[in-house]
Amino acid sequence: MKLTLQKKILLWFVVIILISFILYGLLIYFVYSYNLRGERYIISIRDHLKGVDLIIIEKLREGSRFEPFGVPSHLKILPPGLFSRVVYTITGGVLVIIIIAVSGGFLVLRRMLHQVNLITENVREIDEKKLHLRLNLKGKDAISNMARVFDSMLDKIESSFNKQKQFFQNASHELNTPLTVMKTGIDVMRQKKNITGKEYRETIDIIDSEIMRLSKITEELLTLSEIEENECRDKFKKINVRKIIEKIIKLFDNQLISRNLKLRTDFKGNFFIAGNEAQIEQLFFNLIDNAIKYSVSVGDLRISAENDMDKKFLICTIINKSDAIKEKDIPHIFDRFYKTSTEKGKRSFGLGLSISKKIVENHNGKIEVNYNKNNKKVNFRILLPLEPSSDAK
């Protein structure tokens, strides 16, 4: 038969009380025995040693030292009245202590069990539809601290659940949009009886473009999943970030020209880090691609890399002028498929920035973004730990 926690604690209190009474009984027994022994010893001296003066016997009662077998070395005989008062005082004190201890213990136990039952009932009610519920226990005891930690954990779970739910909704929309466009184009072709070769090619181009879009979304989903499941730190090696950035910039030469963007670069310091080359290439490809895609035409794109004052981090910055985001969008810019409202309608940032943030975190770095609403400049700042063993340029 298994006992509940409450019954176990109550049983423990009963055992403690019984042990206390047993010890108290032994104490009283030994006090009485001690006093009776001393009294008998004095009586024996008085009866058998006829020549002993009564004054000496009275002095023995007051505090003489004896060392008989079984009798303590310092023997004092208490008068009957004083002895009774001592016994009653000890008894009353012990009973008061027991009552206070047991009452306090029961009050503490009752409060603790009430908190435990409250936690149990609230946790039983929490599900995916009631993740907003919290325990909200106040106090500084261990159970209250545990409840606060549990509330903090629920905050994280609720946030993660909401982000996952939003991700699925946005991902479904992103995947459904190109499918809808393709189906619409095919339906139009079917309804037309006399379709020209030009219209046919235009529809094929639209479908091909949407297929490429679908392919990119699925590729980004797979990339994000792979990065989250496997950080690839076992594949880290010494890499030159400057060479990677210059390589990525060359891939966007045509886009820079077509959008009339003037590129300005500034590289100085040590550019060697320990990392995964493929991920670092993906990181700067995504950031530069977004900077070019969402920059205003006929503007500047600035890319720089330098070391911090302690030469422990490589600081890379990418600055461009954009009207695709607002100041309110900055806290959510790394969310997956986050959409920002502009004059041209809603624009999605897809998964590129989410992947970039995860790559930086995998490299023990930090990425942050700032927005100047006066000149509409977006500033991405990436910090990556430098390779300490290298001083190469």
C-alpha positions as CSV (number, residue, x, y, z in Angstrom):
1,M,0.0,0.0,0.0
2,K,1.5,3.3,-1.1
3,L,1.0,6.3,1.1
4,T,0.5,9.8,-0.2
5,L,2.9,12.6,0.5
6,Q,0.5,14.2,3.0
7,K,0.1,10.9,4.9
8,K,3.8,10.3,4.9
9,I,4.5,13.7,6.4
10,L,1.7,13.3,9.0
11,L,3.2,9.9,10.0
12,W,6.6,11.5,10.3
13,F,5.2,14.1,12.7
14,V,3.5,11.4,14.8
15,V,6.8,9.5,15.1
16,I,8.6,12.7,16.1
17,I,6.0,13.4,18.8
18,L,6.2,9.8,20.2
19,I,10.0,10.0,20.3
20,S,9.8,13.4,22.1
21,F,7.5,11.9,24.8
22,I,9.7,8.9,25.2
23,L,12.7,11.0,25.6
24,Y,10.8,13.3,28.1
25,G,9.7,10.2,30.1
26,L,13.3,9.0,30.3
27,L,14.4,12.4,31.4
28,I,11.8,12.5,34.2
29,Y,12.7,8.9,35.2
30,F,16.4,9.7,35.5
31,V,15.7,12.9,37.4
32,Y,13.5,11.1,39.9
33,S,16.0,8.2,40.1
34,Y,18.9,10.6,40.6
35,N,17.2,12.4,43.5
36,L,16.0,9.2,45.1
37,R,19.5,7.7,44.9
38,G,20.9,10.7,46.7
39,E,18.2,10.7,49.3
40,R,18.7,7.0,50.0
41,Y,22.5,7.5,50.3
42,I,22.0,10.3,52.9
43,I,19.5,8.1,54.8
44,S,22.0,5.2,54.8
45,I,24.8,7.4,56.3
46,R,22.5,8.7,59.0
47,D,21.2,5.3,60.0
48,H,24.5,3.4,60.0
49,L,27.0,6.0,61.1
50,K,25.7,6.8,64.5
51,G,28.6,9.0,65.4
52,V,28.2,11.4,62.5
53,D,26.9,14.8,63.4
54,L,23.6,15.8,61.9
55,I,25.2,19.1,60.8
56,I,27.5,17.2,58.6
57,I,24.7,15.2,57.1
58,E,22.8,18.4,56.3
59,K,25.9,19.8,54.6
60,L,26.1,16.6,52.6
61,R,22.5,17.3,51.5
62,E,23.5,20.8,50.4
63,G,26.3,19.7,48.0
64,S,28.9,17.3,49.1
65,R,30.9,15.3,46.6
66,F,30.3,11.5,46.6
67,E,31.7,8.8,44.3
68,P,29.8,5.6,45.1
69,F,29.2,3.1,42.4
70,G,26.3,4.1,40.2
71,V,26.0,7.5,41.8
72,P,27.1,10.7,39.9
73,S,30.3,12.3,41.2
74,H,28.5,15.6,41.9
75,L,25.5,14.8,44.0
76,K,22.9,17.4,45.1
77,I,19.7,16.5,46.8
78,L,16.7,18.8,46.0
79,P,14.1,19.6,48.6
80,P,10.7,18.0,47.8
81,G,9.0,21.4,47.1
82,L,11.8,22.6,44.9
83,F,12.1,19.3,43.2
84,S,8.4,19.3,42.3
85,R,8.6,22.8,40.9
86,V,11.6,21.8,38.8
87,V,9.8,18.8,37.4
88,Y,6.7,20.8,36.6
89,T,8.8,23.5,34.9
90,I,10.6,21.0,32.8
91,T,7.3,19.3,31.9
92,G,5.6,22.6,31.0
93,G,8.5,23.8,28.9
94,V,8.8,20.5,27.0
95,L,5.0,20.5,26.3
96,V,5.1,24.2,25.1
97,I,8.1,23.4,22.9
98,I,6.3,20.4,21.4
99,I,3.1,22.3,20.9
100,I,4.8,25.2,19.2
101,A,7.0,22.9,17.0
102,V,4.1,20.7,16.0
103,S,1.7,23.7,15.3
104,G,4.3,25.5,13.3
105,G,5.2,22.4,11.4
106,F,1.5,21.7,10.6
107,L,1.0,25.3,9.4
108,V,4.1,25.1,7.1
109,L,3.1,21.7,5.9
110,R,-0.5,22.9,5.2
111,R,0.7,25.9,3.2
112,M,3.2,23.7,1.3
113,L,0.7,21.1,0.4
114,H,-1.8,23.8,-0.6
115,Q,0.8,25.2,-3.0
116,V,1.6,21.7,-4.4
117,N,-2.1,21.0,-4.9
118,L,-2.5,24.4,-6.7
119,I,0.5,23.7,-9.0
120,T,-0.9,20.2,-9.7
121,E,-4.4,21.5,-10.6
122,N,-3.1,24.3,-12.8
123,V,-0.6,22.1,-14.6
124,R,-3.4,19.6,-15.3
125,E,-5.5,22.3,-17.0
126,I,-2.6,23.6,-19.2
127,D,-2.7,22.4,-22.8
128,E,-2.1,23.9,-26.2
129,K,-5.2,26.1,-25.8
130,K,-4.4,27.3,-22.3
131,L,-0.7,28.0,-22.5
132,H,-1.4,31.5,-21.2
133,L,-2.2,30.1,-17.7
134,R,0.4,30.9,-15.0
135,L,0.8,29.8,-11.4
136,N,1.7,33.3,-10.1
137,L,2.8,32.1,-6.6
138,K,4.3,34.8,-4.4
139,G,6.9,34.1,-1.7
140,K,10.6,33.3,-1.2
141,D,10.3,29.6,-0.2
142,A,11.5,26.7,-2.4
143,I,8.0,25.9,-3.9
144,S,7.4,29.5,-4.8
145,N,10.8,29.7,-6.5
146,M,10.0,26.5,-8.3
147,A,6.6,27.9,-9.5
148,R,8.3,31.0,-10.8
149,V,10.8,28.9,-12.8
150,F,7.8,26.9,-14.1
151,D,6.1,30.1,-15.2
152,S,9.3,31.2,-17.0
153,M,9.4,27.8,-18.7
154,L,5.7,28.2,-19.8
155,D,6.6,31.7,-21.2
156,K,9.2,30.1,-23.4
157,I,7.0,27.2,-24.4
158,E,4.1,29.6,-25.3
159,S,6.5,31.8,-27.3
160,S,7.9,28.8,-29.1
161,F,4.5,27.4,-29.8
162,N,3.2,30.7,-31.2
163,K,6.2,31.1,-33.4
164,Q,5.9,27.6,-34.7
165,K,2.2,28.1,-35.3
166,Q,2.9,31.4,-37.1
167,F,5.7,29.6,-39.1
168,F,3.4,26.9,-40.4
169,Q,0.7,29.5,-41.4
170,N,3.3,31.6,-43.2
171,A,5.0,28.6,-44.8
172,S,1.7,27.3,-46.0
173,H,0.8,30.7,-47.5
174,E,4.3,31.0,-49.1
175,L,3.9,27.5,-50.7
176,N,0.3,28.0,-51.7
177,T,0.9,31.3,-53.5
178,P,3.1,30.0,-56.4
179,L,0.8,26.9,-56.7
180,T,-2.2,29.2,-57.1
181,V,-0.4,31.3,-59.7
182,M,0.5,28.2,-61.7
183,K,-3.0,26.7,-61.5
184,T,-4.5,30.1,-62.6
185,G,-2.2,30.2,-65.6
186,I,-3.1,26.7,-66.6
187,D,-6.8,27.3,-66.2
188,V,-6.6,30.4,-68.4
189,M,-4.9,28.4,-71.1
190,R,-7.6,25.7,-71.0
191,Q,-10.4,28.2,-71.3
192,K,-9.0,30.0,-74.3
193,K,-9.9,28.3,-77.6
194,N,-7.4,30.1,-79.7
195,I,-4.2,30.6,-77.7
196,T,-1.3,32.2,-79.4
197,G,2.3,31.1,-79.2
198,K,3.2,34.3,-77.3
199,E,0.6,33.7,-74.7
200,Y,1.7,30.1,-74.4
201,R,5.3,31.1,-73.8
202,E,4.3,33.8,-71.3
203,T,2.3,31.3,-69.3
204,I,5.2,28.8,-69.4
205,D,7.6,31.5,-68.2
206,I,5.3,32.3,-65.3
207,I,5.0,28.7,-64.3
208,D,8.8,28.3,-64.6
209,S,9.3,31.3,-62.4
210,E,6.9,30.0,-59.7
211,I,8.5,26.6,-59.8
212,M,11.9,28.2,-59.1
213,R,10.3,30.1,-56.3
214,L,8.9,26.9,-54.8
215,S,12.3,25.2,-55.2
216,K,14.0,28.1,-53.4
217,I,11.5,27.9,-50.5
218,T,11.9,24.1,-50.1
219,E,15.7,24.5,-50.3
220,E,15.7,27.1,-47.6
221,L,13.5,25.0,-45.4
222,L,15.8,22.0,-45.8
223,T,18.8,24.3,-45.1
224,L,17.3,25.7,-42.0
225,S,16.4,22.2,-40.7
226,E,19.9,20.9,-41.4
227,I,21.5,23.9,-39.6
228,E,19.2,23.5,-36.6
229,E,19.7,19.8,-36.3
230,N,23.4,19.7,-37.1
231,E,25.6,22.7,-36.2
232,C,28.5,21.2,-38.2
233,R,31.0,22.4,-35.7
234,D,33.1,19.3,-36.3
235,K,33.6,20.7,-39.8
236,F,35.0,24.1,-38.6
237,K,38.3,25.2,-40.1
238,K,40.3,28.3,-40.5
239,I,38.6,30.5,-43.2
240,N,39.2,34.0,-44.6
241,V,35.9,36.0,-44.3
242,R,37.2,38.8,-46.6
243,K,37.8,36.4,-49.5
244,I,34.3,35.0,-49.0
245,I,32.6,38.4,-49.0
246,E,34.6,39.5,-52.1
247,K,33.5,36.2,-53.8
248,I,29.8,36.8,-53.0
249,I,30.0,40.4,-54.2
250,K,31.1,39.3,-57.6
251,L,28.0,37.2,-57.9
252,F,25.9,40.3,-57.6
253,D,27.7,42.5,-60.1
254,N,24.8,42.5,-62.5
255,Q,22.2,43.2,-59.8
256,L,24.2,46.1,-58.6
257,I,24.4,47.6,-62.1
258,S,20.7,47.0,-62.8
259,R,19.6,48.8,-59.6
260,N,22.2,51.6,-60.0
261,L,23.7,50.8,-56.6
262,K,27.2,52.1,-55.8
263,L,29.2,49.6,-53.7
264,R,31.6,50.9,-51.1
265,T,33.8,48.4,-49.2
266,D,36.2,48.9,-46.3
267,F,38.3,46.0,-45.1
268,K,41.0,46.2,-42.4
269,G,42.5,43.9,-39.7
270,N,42.4,40.2,-39.3
271,F,39.7,38.3,-41.2
272,F,40.4,34.7,-40.1
273,I,37.8,32.8,-38.1
274,A,37.1,29.2,-37.2
275,G,33.9,28.2,-39.0
276,N,32.1,26.2,-41.6
277,E,32.9,27.8,-45.0
278,A,29.6,26.8,-46.7
279,Q,27.6,28.3,-43.9
280,I,29.6,31.6,-43.8
281,E,29.1,31.8,-47.6
282,Q,25.3,31.3,-47.1
283,L,25.3,33.9,-44.4
284,F,26.8,36.7,-46.5
285,F,24.9,35.6,-49.6
286,N,21.6,36.0,-47.8
287,L,22.5,39.4,-46.2
288,I,23.9,40.9,-49.4
289,D,21.0,39.5,-51.5
290,N,18.5,41.1,-49.1
291,A,20.4,44.4,-49.0
292,I,20.4,44.7,-52.9
293,K,16.8,43.4,-53.3
294,Y,15.3,45.8,-50.8
295,S,17.5,48.8,-51.4
296,V,16.1,51.9,-53.0
297,S,17.4,52.4,-56.6
298,V,20.3,54.8,-57.2
299,G,21.7,54.4,-53.7
300,D,24.8,53.2,-51.8
301,L,25.6,49.8,-50.4
302,R,28.3,49.8,-47.8
303,I,30.1,46.6,-46.7
304,S,32.9,46.7,-44.1
305,A,34.9,44.3,-41.9
306,E,37.2,45.2,-39.0
307,N,38.4,44.0,-35.6
308,D,37.1,45.2,-32.3
309,M,39.5,47.0,-29.9
310,D,40.5,43.8,-28.1
311,K,41.0,42.0,-31.4
312,K,38.7,39.1,-30.3
313,F,35.9,39.6,-32.8
314,L,35.5,40.4,-36.5
315,I,32.8,43.0,-37.0
316,C,31.1,43.0,-40.4
317,T,28.6,45.7,-41.3
318,I,26.2,45.9,-44.3
319,I,24.4,49.2,-44.6
320,N,21.8,50.1,-47.3
321,K,18.9,52.5,-47.7
322,S,15.5,50.8,-47.8
323,D,11.9,51.7,-47.7
324,A,10.8,48.0,-47.4
325,I,10.8,48.1,-43.6
326,K,9.8,50.3,-40.8
327,E,11.1,50.8,-37.3
328,K,8.3,48.6,-35.8
329,D,9.5,45.7,-38.0
330,I,13.1,45.6,-36.5
331,P,12.2,43.3,-33.5
332,H,10.6,40.7,-35.9
333,I,13.0,40.9,-38.9
334,F,14.6,37.6,-38.1
335,D,11.2,35.8,-37.8
336,R,10.6,33.1,-40.4
337,F,8.4,34.4,-43.3
338,Y,7.9,37.7,-41.5
339,K,5.8,40.1,-43.6
340,T,6.2,43.9,-43.5
341,S,3.6,46.3,-44.7
342,T,4.8,49.0,-47.2
343,E,3.3,51.3,-49.7
344,K,3.7,48.6,-52.3
345,G,1.8,46.1,-50.1
346,K,3.0,43.2,-47.9
347,R,6.6,42.0,-48.5
348,S,8.0,38.8,-47.1
349,F,11.5,38.3,-46.0
350,G,11.2,34.5,-46.3
351,L,13.8,32.4,-44.5
352,G,17.0,34.0,-45.5
353,L,17.4,36.2,-42.4
354,S,16.3,33.4,-40.1
355,I,19.0,31.1,-41.6
356,S,21.6,33.9,-41.3
357,K,20.9,34.4,-37.6
358,K,21.1,30.6,-36.9
359,I,24.4,30.4,-38.8
360,V,25.9,33.3,-36.7
361,E,24.7,31.6,-33.5
362,N,26.3,28.3,-34.5
363,H,29.6,30.2,-34.8
364,N,29.2,31.7,-31.3
365,G,28.6,35.1,-32.8
366,K,26.0,37.8,-32.7
367,I,23.9,39.5,-35.3
368,E,21.9,42.7,-34.8
369,V,20.1,45.2,-37.0
370,N,19.5,48.9,-36.5
371,Y,17.2,51.2,-38.5
372,N,17.6,55.0,-38.8
373,K,14.1,56.4,-39.5
374,N,15.5,59.8,-40.6
375,N,17.6,58.5,-43.5
376,K,15.9,55.1,-43.8
377,K,19.2,53.3,-43.5
378,V,19.3,49.6,-42.4
379,N,22.5,48.5,-40.6
380,F,23.2,44.8,-40.2
381,R,26.1,44.2,-37.7
382,I,27.7,40.7,-37.4
383,L,30.2,39.8,-34.7
384,L,32.2,36.6,-35.3
385,P,35.0,35.3,-32.9
386,L,38.4,35.7,-34.5
387,E,40.8,32.8,-34.8
388,P,43.2,33.5,-31.9
389,S,46.2,31.6,-33.3
390,S,46.3,33.7,-36.5
391,D,47.7,37.1,-37.2
392,A,47.4,36.9,-40.9
393,K,45.8,39.7,-43.0
